[in-house]
């Protein structure tokens, strides 16, 4: 975006940096007010869901990562978890961090060990669809399958180990029911 307006140019440069991941988590270092950065991240969807650097899905490799003594995932479930991880990295990690630790600076709660992530899938689905606290609603920027994949990953990553995937049909039903 080319413009002669200094404020617009600054915002455009900040958004470009967000896209490249330079700004994420560095609000204080860059002297950008955390609420302003949070608004920019949220307006940007907390990242780009596409990941052209992603490796092709390898069921054997995924099984090594996800299978435990208590749960052996089938190939379809492993693909859901792995694609959910990719989507999470692109759409959620800007606020909730790759580690799931969250960010108190912008009010993004930890997902690792979270009672919400480990509780009812319906509550988590509604929080993402319709917003909750400082989290914006993503009903208009995430499709049902993508949301189910992300939440399947969140509910099983970082020791959350819920040992199930979130059914797309549940996301569809809750979206249709509304807030």
N, C-alpha and C positions, 0 to 999 in steps of 0.2 A: 504494500500500500504506500504510494507516494503522496505526500502532503506537505504543505508549507506550515501547517499548524503544529507548533512544538509539542503540545500536550498529546495530540493524536499520534505523533511520531514516537514519543516515549512509550505510550501504551502499546503501539504496534511492535516496538522492539521488545518490550517485556513479554508480550504474547509469543513472539518468535522464540524467545529464550525458553519460555515454558514448553513450547513444542520440542525443543532440543533437550530439555531436562536440566538446563543449567540453573534455572531459578528455583526449582523445587527444593524445599527445605532450607533455603538460604535467605529468607526474608530479612532477618536481622543484619546479615553481612552486607546485603545490598541496600539497606536503609529503606526498604519498602515496608509500609505498614502491613502487618499480618492480615488484618481484615481485607485490605485492598488486594493482597496476593490471593487470599482465599476466594474472593469474588472472581478474580481472573481465572483461577484454576477451575472453579465451578462453572463459569461461563464457557470454558473450554472443554467441559466434560471431564475434568481431571486428567486429561491426557488423550492421546490418540490410540484408539483400540487396535489399529493395524500394527502388525509387527513383521516387517519384511525380513528381519534377521532370525526369525524363529526356525528352529531345526524341524525337519519333517518328524511327524509322530512316530515314535518307536515303542511299540507295546512292551518289548522286553526291558528296555531301559526304564520306562514308566513303572513297570511292575516292581523293579528293584527299589524305586523311590517310594511307592505307595503301599505295596503289600506288607502286611505285618503278620504276626502269629495269630492275631484275632480276625484278620480280614484279608481275603484274597479277592481283588477286584477283577472283574472281567474286562475284556478289551474295550468294550463300549464305555464302561465307567472310567477306565484309565484315560481314554481320549477326552472325556468330559472334564476330568480333573486337570489334565495337561492344557487343554484349550482354555479352561477357566483360569489357570495360572497366567497364561499369556494375556488374556483379557484383563485380569486383575492388574497386572503390571502396567498395562496401557491406560486403564480407566480409573484405578483406585489407589495405586501405590503413591501417587503424587501427594495424597493427603494421608493415607493410612500407612504408608511406608512399605517397602518390599518385605520387611520383617514382620509386618502386621502390628508393629508397636504403636502406631498412631502418631499424632503430633499435637501436643498441648498448645503449641503456638497458634494453630488455626482451629482448634477445637475438634480435631478428628480423633475419636476414641481408638484405643487399641482393639484389634480384632483377635489377636493372639490371647487365648484363654478367656475371651469375653463371654459373659453370661448370655448376651444376645446372640453371638455367633454359635454358642453351644446349646442354646435353648431351642424354642420352637422356631422351625423354619419359617412359619407364617409371619412371625413378628419381624424377622430379618428381611423377608421379602417385602413386607409393607414399608419398613423403614427405608429401603432403597427405592421402592416405587414412588412413595408419597412424601419422603423426607421425614426427618426426626431430629429435633434439636437444631444443631448447626449444620446438619447434613441436608443438602438440597434434594429435591425429588428428581429421580432419573427416569420416570415413566415415559418421558418423551425422547430419551436418548439411548435407552437400552431396549433391545427386543427381548422377547420372552426366553428364547433359547440362550442368548448371551447372558442374561441375568441369572438363569438357572445354573449355567456353567460357572460363573463367577462365584455365586453363593455356595455351590458344591465345593469349589476350591477353598473358600474361606472357612467353611464348616469342617474341613479336613486337614488344613495346613497348620503349621506351627504348634502341633500337639493338640489341636482341637478334636481330632479323631472322632467325628460323629459317625463314621463308617456307613454313610449313605450319600447318594447324590440327591439334589433337589429336583423333583420332577417338573418338567416344563409345564405340565398340566396344572400344577399348583400355582405357578406364576400366572398363567392365563386366568385361572379362576379368581385369584386375588386382584388382579388388574381389573377384571370385569366388575368385581364387587365394589371397587372404588375404596376410598379412604374410610 
